[in-house]
Amino acid sequence: MPRIHTPARNPLPALAACLLLAALALLTSARPCPAQTREIPGVSRPIVIGGDRDYPPYEFLDKNGQPAGYNVDLSRAIAEVMGLSVEFRLGAWAEMRAALARGEVDILQGMSYSEERLQEVEFTPPHTTVVHSVFARKDLPPVSSLEDLRGRNIVMHRGGIMHDTLAGMGFASELNFSDTPADALRMVASGHCDYAVTAMLPGLYIIRENKLDNLYVAAYSVATVRYGYAVKKGNTALKERFSEGLAILDKTGKYEQIRQKWLGVLEARPVQWEAVLYYVGAVVAPLLLLLGATVLWSHSLRRKVAERTRSLTNALDQLGRNQQQLVQADKMAALGILVSGVAHEINNPNGLILLNIPILRKVQADTARILDEHHARHGDFRLGGIPYERMRRELPVMLEEMFEGAQRIKRIVNDLKDFSRSDEARAREPVDVNQAAGKAVRLLDRAIRQATDRFTTDLGQGLPPVLGNAQRIEQVVVNLLLNACQALPDRARAVTLTTRYNRDSDCVELTVRDEGVGIAPEHMPHLTDPFFTTKRAQGGTGLGLSVSAGIVKEMGGVLEFQSSPGRGTAAILSLPAVQPVAPPGAPEEQLP
């Protein structure tokens, strides 16, 4: 079992912690303290942090046998800001839980919350939310819930939250156990078990890295649990230190940076060293005053504690809201997969309609001559309850409308399949912006018609292509159009989509302009911040524009907004053209 001693890289917080302990010793020297001779984790010895050796991307041993992952980076960051010395021990999860109970490990850096576990441990505020899924071989049917697994041969890693959950549901003979999630998935892939229950992200990661190509996700979300640090019951002081460190990381932005690196959908932002220096200075400066006067230090400490309490309360509230948004993001990802499947199912019967209507046209043309002769001999008669004279005029029109409607269904279904198709490779190729905009408009046709009676498009002709990914550009345009529709107070207000080539910047520009309520000036700088939204009460997640800005930046483009309260908003998407467009009338040989 690896034992890695990781001292904090910044000495200033460690010095501050030592000064704080010295001052507390002076204030309490009038009373004897028997506990002074005890080992204090983080002071007289490193804090031992336990975790799972094979639970990627949260925590695992890398190719060199070193601890790595989201939890490890988060623990190192907390140790740095709190001035702690830490040591990592990663092993089988059941062994780590037992080690915590025996006192061999001080804290577990990733443990799922449950009411039953509160009898043994204390939890910090959760630092993420984990969605659990069911995995199976491709020759086995999908399931919709844990109850569907009764009577099946199930495997999971021992001591995990799903072990506790299924045991509490009365599962017994069905359960098999492994030391790690990877071993559980291998047992399913080899045919020893039918279904494995584990966290979705580790499961997908292990399947990809180990090339277990005969496995698939049989149920995407059977349980969603809070996931955070856990200490042995009664070790409240250590729990509070890690809770405070987690809150500091959230306030400084370091938490979001680590989350994006391992779990997020946005590209990681660079460390803002100015902010780091500011907070380090804010902590160090008051502590240096302790060297001059104990009374002044005491007064400063009380003031700082009050400020920190308010800051911690706000940080924990924000952290809780962020976890809710992560759960919503997971649900939206599952919804995208469902839409793709539904679109495929619609395409099959619609294909039969498109195949049969041309035949019905020929049948109608052939039978029209016979019916005309019958009408001339015997007078008017009814077809389907409608006089033949009227039916003869309307039947061709009805067939034509049916054919056009079926073609429209086919176009919408194809657009939905393209929009939801996975683009993990993110291949970049020349993209026609007008074509991407047209697909986005067709996808949102119903939403646009419900929002406004005055939607228009003005697509520039002869636009050069841009280098990017068509589905991701469509995703950006969909987000911009939805925001424009949601900003309209009534259907009489207009929304306009235009495209043009800007010769000065050699960029293709797509503009979505609305006559909505506009954006307040104080909100303009935060439009693309993750989780920022003014529509939270209406179910807004604050991720649409943030994700869109990340996509545009990845393709080398710019997303800008112009708005005034009450006068509407213009969202301008600029993407570099693949090749320059010659001025009107210029001969081709002048082009580079």
C-alpha positions as MATLAB code, in Angstrom:
seq = 'MPRIHTPARNPLPALAACLLLAALALLTSARPCPAQTREIPGVSRPIVIGGDRDYPPYEFLDKNGQPAGYNVDLSRAIAEVMGLSVEFRLGAWAEMRAALARGEVDILQGMSYSEERLQEVEFTPPHTTVVHSVFARKDLPPVSSLEDLRGRNIVMHRGGIMHDTLAGMGFASELNFSDTPADALRMVASGHCDYAVTAMLPGLYIIRENKLDNLYVAAYSVATVRYGYAVKKGNTALKERFSEGLAILDKTGKYEQIRQKWLGVLEARPVQWEAVLYYVGAVVAPLLLLLGATVLWSHSLRRKVAERTRSLTNALDQLGRNQQQLVQADKMAALGILVSGVAHEINNPNGLILLNIPILRKVQADTARILDEHHARHGDFRLGGIPYERMRRELPVMLEEMFEGAQRIKRIVNDLKDFSRSDEARAREPVDVNQAAGKAVRLLDRAIRQATDRFTTDLGQGLPPVLGNAQRIEQVVVNLLLNACQALPDRARAVTLTTRYNRDSDCVELTVRDEGVGIAPEHMPHLTDPFFTTKRAQGGTGLGLSVSAGIVKEMGGVLEFQSSPGRGTAAILSLPAVQPVAPPGAPEEQLP';
ca = [
       0.000    0.000    0.000;
       1.677    3.299   -1.107;
       2.617    5.806    1.574;
       3.435    9.179    0.107;
       4.365   12.120    2.249;
       3.213   15.342    0.627;
       4.270   18.494    2.485;
       2.541   21.755    1.688;
       4.353   23.701   -1.021;
       3.723   27.183    0.422;
       5.461   27.807    3.796;
       3.513   30.941    4.692;
       0.218   29.213    5.677;
       2.235   26.679    7.738;
       3.990   29.534    9.561;
       0.637   31.179   10.155;
      -0.769   27.973   11.647;
       2.240   27.611   13.971;
       1.890   31.213   15.160;
      -1.818   30.637   15.786;
      -1.122   27.536   17.891;
       1.582   29.403   19.858;
      -0.806   32.230   20.642;
      -3.525   29.818   21.760;
      -0.973   28.125   24.032;
      -0.165   31.516   25.659;
      -3.860   32.254   26.209;
      -4.528   28.832   27.784;
      -1.243   28.429   29.756;
      -3.063   29.141   33.039;
      -4.795   25.721   32.787;
      -3.045   22.368   32.603;
      -3.683   20.566   29.277;
      -3.121   16.809   29.455;
      -3.760   16.493   25.697;
      -0.570   18.485   24.901;
       1.435   15.296   24.876;
      -0.863   13.535   22.383;
      -0.041   13.195   18.709;
      -1.933   15.873   16.791;
      -2.573   15.070   13.089;
      -1.305   17.899   10.918;
       0.934   19.291   13.701;
       3.108   16.584   15.293;
       2.648   14.204   12.332;
       1.142   14.278    8.827;
      -2.595   13.794    8.382;
      -3.162   10.362    6.842;
      -5.676   10.627    3.991;
      -7.214    7.379    2.747;
      -8.830    6.587   -0.579;
      -9.641    3.986   -3.208;
      -6.697    2.808   -5.314;
      -8.828    2.259   -8.456;
     -11.721    4.743   -8.634;
     -10.873    7.006  -11.599;
     -11.234    9.882  -12.227;
     -11.867   10.601   -8.536;
      -8.872    8.749   -7.005;
      -6.487    6.097   -8.298;
      -2.838    5.056   -8.576;
      -1.301    6.243  -11.853;
       1.131    4.291  -14.054;
       3.986    5.203  -11.698;
       2.081    4.021   -8.620;
       1.473    7.606   -7.414;
      -1.871    8.925   -6.098;
      -3.773   10.926   -8.722;
      -7.276   12.154   -9.509;
      -9.845   14.767   -8.560;
      -9.918   13.889   -4.828;
      -6.101   13.850   -4.572;
      -5.705   17.267   -6.205;
      -8.462   18.654   -3.971;
      -6.789   17.285   -0.808;
      -3.417   18.716   -1.821;
      -5.005   22.120   -2.434;
      -6.710   22.069    0.990;
      -3.421   21.084    2.638;
      -1.733   24.004    0.914;
      -4.206   26.712    1.943;
      -4.583   25.358    5.484;
      -0.847   24.791    6.076;
      -1.204   21.045    6.653;
       1.197   18.152    6.129;
      -0.550   15.165    4.568;
       0.177   11.561    3.587;
      -1.904    9.527    1.105;
      -2.799    5.849    1.480;
      -4.789    4.317   -1.365;
      -6.030    0.733   -1.237;
      -9.149   -1.408   -1.550;
     -12.155    0.620   -0.398;
     -13.312   -1.858    2.244;
      -9.784   -1.864    3.721;
      -9.760    1.945    3.836;
     -13.091    2.063    5.723;
     -11.731   -0.442    8.222;
      -8.499    1.560    8.554;
     -10.532    4.702    9.378;
     -12.448    2.814   12.063;
      -9.166    1.537   13.593;
      -7.592    5.019   13.567;
      -4.882    4.079   11.052;
      -6.347    6.626    8.616;
      -7.440   10.103    9.805;
      -9.800   11.053    6.973;
     -11.274    9.551    3.787;
     -11.183   12.014    0.909;
     -14.142   10.561   -1.013;
     -17.074    8.892    0.759;
     -20.746    8.866   -0.260;
     -23.210   10.279    2.296;
     -25.942    8.179    3.897;
     -27.922    8.382    7.131;
     -26.643    4.943    8.182;
     -23.007    5.991    7.838;
     -23.608    8.910   10.231;
     -23.499    6.332   13.020;
     -19.780    5.784   12.276;
     -18.440    8.928   10.581;
     -18.908   12.674   10.265;
     -19.072   14.325    6.821;
     -17.833   17.667    5.524;
     -20.081   19.550    3.087;
     -20.064   17.516   -0.171;
     -17.527   18.551   -2.794;
     -19.352   16.830   -5.690;
     -22.336   14.663   -6.598;
     -21.882   11.109   -7.911;
     -24.372    9.411  -10.228;
     -24.441    5.596  -10.087;
     -25.306    3.412  -13.076;
     -25.832   -0.235  -13.979;
     -23.430   -1.811  -16.514;
     -24.052   -5.056  -18.428;
     -22.837   -7.070  -21.380;
     -24.402   -6.123  -24.687;
     -26.242   -9.450  -24.910;
     -28.264   -8.626  -21.765;
     -31.378   -6.366  -21.662;
     -31.361   -2.881  -20.075;
     -32.987   -2.160  -16.699;
     -34.776    0.910  -15.388;
     -34.129    0.688  -11.631;
     -32.387   -1.296   -8.916;
     -35.581   -3.294   -8.346;
     -35.222   -4.757  -11.855;
     -32.012   -6.474  -10.675;
     -33.775   -8.867   -8.304;
     -32.949  -12.444   -9.214;
     -29.984  -11.325  -11.335;
     -26.308  -12.071  -10.722;
     -24.966   -8.685   -9.487;
     -21.414   -7.553   -8.635;
     -20.058   -4.376   -6.995;
     -16.982   -3.320   -5.043;
     -17.146   -4.231   -1.359;
     -18.003   -1.529    1.181;
     -19.286    0.998   -1.381;
     -22.507    2.975   -1.055;
     -24.285    0.657   -3.503;
     -23.243   -2.307   -1.330;
     -24.956   -0.604    1.613;
     -27.975    0.387   -0.504;
     -28.672   -3.035   -2.022;
     -28.084   -4.797    1.290;
     -30.633   -2.453    2.851;
     -33.116   -3.298    0.074;
     -32.934   -6.996    0.974;
     -30.626   -8.183   -1.784;
     -28.569  -11.142   -0.547;
     -28.152  -14.173   -2.798;
     -27.818  -11.952   -5.861;
     -24.749  -10.048   -4.577;
     -21.111  -10.701   -5.493;
     -18.201   -8.495   -4.438;
     -14.848   -7.305   -5.771;
     -12.077   -5.149   -4.327;
     -12.397   -2.424   -7.004;
     -14.934   -1.209   -9.590;
     -12.513   -2.298  -12.345;
     -12.575   -5.887  -11.057;
     -16.393   -5.792  -10.941;
     -16.630   -4.682  -14.590;
     -14.123   -7.353  -15.660;
     -16.271  -10.001  -13.947;
     -19.267   -8.878  -16.025;
     -17.231   -8.676  -19.251;
     -15.912  -12.250  -18.714;
     -19.400  -13.660  -18.049;
     -18.944  -14.457  -14.337;
     -21.696  -11.967  -13.434;
     -24.553  -10.306  -15.325;
     -24.707   -6.743  -14.023;
     -22.291   -4.389  -12.215;
     -23.501   -1.428  -10.136;
     -20.967    1.385   -9.777;
     -20.507    5.136  -10.289;
     -21.081    6.235  -13.890;
     -17.871    8.251  -14.475;
     -15.474    5.596  -13.067;
     -17.366    2.911  -14.977;
     -17.116    4.705  -18.323;
     -13.449    5.557  -17.655;
     -12.551    1.934  -16.813;
     -14.414    0.567  -19.850;
     -12.546    2.953  -22.147;
      -9.084    2.466  -20.613;
      -9.369   -1.344  -20.405;
     -11.136   -1.704  -23.788;
     -14.073   -3.666  -22.347;
     -15.982   -3.237  -25.615;
     -18.682   -5.804  -24.832;
     -20.111   -3.672  -21.969;
     -22.723   -0.898  -22.109;
     -24.713    1.259  -19.684;
     -27.890   -0.698  -18.896;
     -29.326    2.078  -16.662;
     -27.818    5.553  -16.572;
     -29.005    6.859  -13.201;
     -30.203    4.510  -10.470;
     -28.879    6.570   -7.541;
     -27.434   10.057   -7.006;
     -25.471   10.650   -3.796;
     -23.481   13.441   -2.169;
     -19.743   12.761   -2.031;
     -17.221   14.373    0.331;
     -14.676   13.970    3.129;
     -15.424   11.726    6.120;
     -13.727   11.425    9.527;
     -14.263    8.999   12.377;
     -17.181   10.059   14.574;
     -15.964   12.470   17.229;
     -13.062   13.895   15.184;
     -14.946   17.134   14.634;
     -11.875   19.384   14.716;
     -10.291   17.697   11.685;
     -13.594   17.742    9.845;
     -13.956   21.487   10.416;
     -10.421   22.168    9.151;
     -11.136   20.399    5.873;
     -14.557   22.084    5.619;
     -12.909   25.471    6.003;
     -10.222   24.590    3.457;
     -12.899   23.503    0.982;
     -14.763   26.779    1.455;
     -11.567   28.784    0.876;
     -10.893   26.880   -2.359;
     -14.414   27.668   -3.520;
     -14.002   31.394   -2.793;
     -10.600   31.610   -4.538;
     -11.727   29.664   -7.600;
      -9.268   26.812   -7.054;
     -12.099   24.323   -6.407;
     -13.724   25.136   -9.744;
     -10.372   24.814  -11.520;
      -9.796   21.307  -10.105;
     -13.385   20.249  -10.835;
     -13.100   21.391  -14.449;
      -9.776   19.589  -14.879;
     -11.179   16.178  -13.882;
     -14.989   16.371  -14.103;
     -16.045   19.607  -15.832;
     -17.229   20.407  -19.418;
     -15.351   23.744  -19.673;
     -11.662   24.207  -20.393;
      -9.536   24.921  -17.356;
      -8.726   28.527  -16.598;
      -5.206   29.654  -15.583;
      -4.470   30.265  -11.922;
      -5.101   33.872  -10.929;
      -1.886   34.501   -9.007;
      -2.957   38.031   -8.098;
      -5.956   36.631   -6.222;
      -3.802   33.983   -4.522;
      -1.301   36.625   -3.356;
      -4.153   38.800   -2.119;
      -5.622   36.091    0.101;
      -2.211   34.965    1.325;
      -1.426   38.558    2.276;
      -4.791   38.957    4.004;
      -4.037   35.950    6.219;
      -0.314   36.594    6.846;
      -0.510   40.304    7.652;
      -2.795   39.980   10.720;
      -0.787   37.018   11.992;
       2.485   39.015   11.857;
       0.943   41.512   14.270;
       0.977   38.741   16.910;
       4.742   39.249   17.238;
       4.140   42.815   18.457;
       1.245   42.620   20.898;
      -1.012   39.803   22.114;
      -3.870   42.189   22.838;
      -3.878   43.612   19.313;
      -3.699   40.099   17.895;
      -6.698   39.006   19.981;
      -8.765   41.937   18.748;
      -7.773   41.254   15.138;
      -8.556   37.557   15.557;
     -12.112   38.232   16.746;
     -12.691   40.479   13.754;
     -11.246   37.926   11.338;
     -13.303   35.089   12.844;
     -16.498   37.065   12.323;
     -15.584   37.806    8.709;
     -14.566   34.210    8.055;
     -17.804   32.890    9.549;
     -19.865   35.014    7.179;
     -17.658   34.039    4.240;
     -17.853   30.336    5.139;
     -21.631   30.448    5.420;
     -21.954   32.086    2.007;
     -19.448   29.653    0.484;
     -21.303   26.597    1.801;
     -24.597   27.942    0.446;
     -23.040   28.496   -2.970;
     -21.449   25.044   -2.904;
     -24.828   23.449   -2.224;
     -26.389   25.312   -5.159;
     -23.540   24.204   -7.425;
     -24.129   20.553   -6.517;
     -27.774   20.889   -7.557;
     -26.667   22.290  -10.915;
     -24.285   19.349  -11.410;
     -27.161   16.924  -10.850;
     -29.211   18.859  -13.414;
     -26.314   18.703  -15.893;
     -26.159   14.904  -15.483;
     -29.910   14.683  -16.151;
     -29.553   16.794  -19.296;
     -26.786   14.493  -20.571;
     -29.056   11.469  -20.074;
     -31.915   13.342  -21.798;
     -29.695   13.925  -24.846;
     -29.099   10.175  -25.177;
     -32.850    9.528  -24.828;
     -33.662   12.080  -27.559;
     -31.232   10.364  -29.930;
     -32.962    7.008  -29.358;
     -36.461    8.456  -29.790;
     -35.393   10.176  -33.024;
     -34.204    6.837  -34.401;
     -37.516    5.163  -33.528;
     -39.505    7.932  -35.265;
     -37.441    7.655  -38.442;
     -38.473    4.030  -39.115;
     -42.289    4.491  -39.408;
     -41.803    7.844  -41.126;
     -39.689    6.105  -43.757;
     -42.662    3.837  -44.525;
     -44.868    6.903  -45.019;
     -42.389    8.468  -47.453;
     -42.155    5.157  -49.338;
     -45.930    4.592  -49.588;
     -47.174    8.084  -50.492;
     -45.710    8.050  -54.089;
     -47.474    4.701  -54.622;
     -50.743    6.171  -53.316;
     -50.341    9.078  -55.759;
     -50.156    6.656  -58.668;
     -53.140    4.699  -57.311;
     -55.148    7.915  -57.012;
     -54.286    8.936  -60.564;
     -55.283    5.520  -61.945;
     -58.539    5.262  -59.978;
     -59.530    8.858  -60.827;
     -60.311    7.885  -64.440;
     -62.538    4.976  -63.333;
     -64.332    7.102  -60.741;
     -64.828    9.915  -63.278;
     -66.586    7.490  -65.625;
     -68.738    6.186  -62.774;
     -69.600    9.773  -61.804;
     -70.556   10.647  -65.387;
     -72.892    7.631  -65.658;
     -74.498    7.520  -62.204;
     -74.151   11.027  -60.835;
     -72.443   12.245  -57.658;
     -71.592    9.809  -54.867;
     -69.613    9.909  -51.610;
     -66.106    8.722  -50.706;
     -65.340    8.595  -46.974;
     -68.502   10.605  -46.324;
     -67.407   13.448  -48.665;
     -68.972   14.170  -52.099;
     -66.828   12.826  -54.928;
     -66.571   16.216  -56.667;
     -64.928   17.717  -53.547;
     -62.839   14.631  -52.777;
     -61.459   14.576  -56.365;
     -60.077   18.106  -55.854;
     -58.805   17.662  -52.296;
     -57.288   14.145  -52.361;
     -54.175   15.126  -54.402;
     -53.694   18.116  -52.080;
     -54.006   15.873  -49.011;
     -51.422   13.433  -50.384;
     -49.035   16.309  -51.166;
     -49.450   17.761  -47.652;
     -48.815   14.320  -46.118;
     -45.656   13.913  -48.188;
     -44.364   17.372  -47.228;
     -45.170   16.705  -43.551;
     -43.283   13.391  -43.622;
     -40.282   15.091  -45.241;
     -40.393   17.754  -42.520;
     -40.414   15.017  -39.837;
     -37.405   13.398  -41.517;
     -35.468   16.687  -41.546;
     -36.233   17.381  -37.876;
     -35.295   13.840  -36.822;
     -32.003   14.032  -38.743;
     -31.248   17.382  -37.115;
     -31.988   15.926  -33.657;
     -29.707   12.950  -34.317;
     -26.923   15.252  -35.525;
     -27.381   17.580  -32.553;
     -27.249   14.773  -29.952;
     -24.464   12.799  -31.651;
     -21.339   12.425  -29.466;
     -18.449   14.603  -30.628;
     -15.805   13.424  -28.164;
     -13.183   13.474  -30.890;
     -14.072   17.105  -31.582;
     -12.791   16.801  -35.158;
     -12.391   20.208  -36.787;
     -13.439   20.605  -40.389;
     -14.810   23.334  -42.652;
     -18.377   24.174  -41.563;
     -21.073   26.151  -43.412;
     -22.420   28.573  -40.776;
     -25.649   29.114  -42.745;
     -26.317   25.375  -42.778;
     -25.650   25.089  -39.023;
     -27.957   28.053  -38.366;
     -30.702   26.476  -40.502;
     -30.549   23.233  -38.533;
     -30.760   25.133  -35.239;
     -33.842   27.031  -36.464;
     -35.548   23.802  -37.539;
     -34.846   22.197  -34.155;
     -36.410   25.156  -32.339;
     -39.250   25.759  -34.806;
     -41.993   25.074  -32.225;
     -40.303   27.057  -29.435;
     -39.784   30.033  -31.765;
     -43.396   30.004  -32.981;
     -44.649   29.879  -29.377;
     -42.453   32.838  -28.379;
     -42.909   35.311  -31.278;
     -44.924   36.047  -34.410;
     -42.029   38.060  -35.869;
     -39.065   35.737  -36.397;
     -36.926   36.473  -39.470;
     -33.622   35.277  -40.888;
     -31.204   37.100  -43.181;
     -28.452   34.694  -44.205;
     -25.549   36.192  -46.149;
     -24.689   34.683  -49.525;
     -21.292   33.281  -50.490;
     -20.000   33.048  -46.917;
     -16.644   31.268  -46.526;
     -16.586   28.204  -44.263;
     -15.204   28.283  -40.730;
     -12.987   25.659  -39.104;
     -14.795   23.862  -36.270;
     -17.401   21.235  -35.409;
     -20.882   21.556  -36.938;
     -22.751   20.026  -33.959;
     -21.026   22.315  -31.457;
     -21.766   25.417  -33.584;
     -25.424   24.309  -33.753;
     -25.379   23.944  -29.956;
     -24.207   27.555  -29.583;
     -26.866   28.888  -31.991;
     -29.586   26.876  -30.189;
     -28.553   28.420  -26.841;
     -28.551   31.947  -28.302;
     -31.994   31.498  -29.918;
     -33.509   30.015  -26.741;
     -32.182   32.922  -24.642;
     -33.622   35.407  -27.177;
     -37.063   33.727  -27.114;
     -37.105   33.584  -23.308;
     -36.332   37.332  -23.123;
     -39.501   38.341  -25.028;
     -42.351   39.671  -22.846;
     -44.981   38.957  -25.557;
     -45.370   37.477  -29.038;
     -45.430   40.900  -30.721;
     -41.677   41.381  -30.096;
     -39.266   40.268  -32.831;
     -36.255   37.948  -33.012;
     -33.836   38.191  -35.955;
     -31.011   35.866  -36.999;
     -28.467   37.238  -39.495;
     -25.147   36.063  -40.925;
     -22.496   38.076  -42.760;
     -18.827   38.091  -43.689;
     -16.757   40.798  -41.963;
     -13.957   41.535  -44.410;
     -12.019   43.690  -41.927;
     -11.639   40.899  -39.353;
     -11.839   38.020  -41.884;
     -14.569   36.456  -39.743;
     -18.037   35.053  -40.328;
     -20.473   36.757  -37.953;
     -23.787   35.310  -36.745;
     -26.032   37.724  -34.833;
     -29.177   36.862  -32.830;
     -31.057   40.070  -31.983;
     -34.210   40.266  -29.862;
     -36.602   43.000  -28.745;
     -36.797   41.607  -25.224;
     -36.348   43.021  -21.741;
     -32.574   43.481  -22.098;
     -29.803   42.843  -19.581;
     -28.915   44.960  -16.555;
     -25.421   46.579  -16.808;
     -24.214   44.897  -13.600;
     -25.017   41.473  -15.088;
     -23.160   41.977  -18.392;
     -19.659   40.971  -17.095;
     -21.033   37.701  -15.661;
     -23.104   36.366  -18.588;
     -20.640   33.549  -19.389;
     -19.710   32.703  -15.784;
     -20.541   29.069  -14.860;
     -23.855   28.772  -12.945;
     -24.664   32.508  -13.307;
     -28.327   32.982  -14.196;
     -31.143   35.423  -13.500;
     -33.717   32.690  -14.296;
     -32.977   30.234  -11.494;
     -36.607   30.387  -10.296;
     -37.730   29.304  -13.812;
     -35.307   26.350  -13.826;
     -32.286   28.055  -15.420;
     -28.953   26.293  -14.771;
     -26.550   29.068  -15.784;
     -24.585   26.623  -17.961;
     -25.857   27.440  -21.483;
     -23.870   30.608  -22.194;
     -20.885   29.345  -20.183;
     -20.648   26.179  -22.292;
     -21.256   28.207  -25.479;
     -18.428   30.612  -24.634;
     -16.089   27.665  -24.043;
     -17.009   26.131  -27.424;
     -16.464   29.435  -29.270;
     -13.133   30.058  -27.548;
     -11.976   26.523  -28.418;
     -12.607   27.276  -32.111;
     -10.707   30.580  -31.907;
     -13.836   32.735  -32.060;
     -15.461   35.441  -29.942;
     -18.940   35.647  -28.355;
     -20.030   39.228  -27.523;
     -23.232   40.771  -26.145;
     -24.774   44.220  -26.611;
     -27.796   45.144  -24.520;
     -29.705   47.894  -22.770;
     -32.535   47.320  -20.273;
     -35.873   47.479  -22.077;
     -34.269   47.742  -25.555;
     -33.384   44.138  -26.297;
     -30.127   42.249  -26.711;
     -27.793   41.310  -29.560;
     -25.546   38.236  -29.255;
     -22.733   38.313  -31.842;
     -20.814   35.116  -32.661;
     -17.590   35.670  -34.685;
     -15.609   32.727  -36.091;
     -12.437   32.979  -38.236;
     -12.977   32.163  -41.905;
     -10.996   29.299  -43.394;
     -10.041   31.363  -46.456;
     -10.428   35.077  -47.318;
     -13.161   36.254  -49.660;
     -12.100   38.394  -52.626;
     -13.555   41.933  -52.936;
     -16.495   42.192  -55.365;
     -15.225   42.118  -58.939;
     -11.673   41.019  -58.051;
     -10.175   38.436  -60.458;
      -9.484   34.971  -59.024;
      -5.729   35.158  -59.639;
      -5.481   38.000  -57.077;
      -6.532   35.671  -54.258;
      -3.615   34.326  -52.185;
];
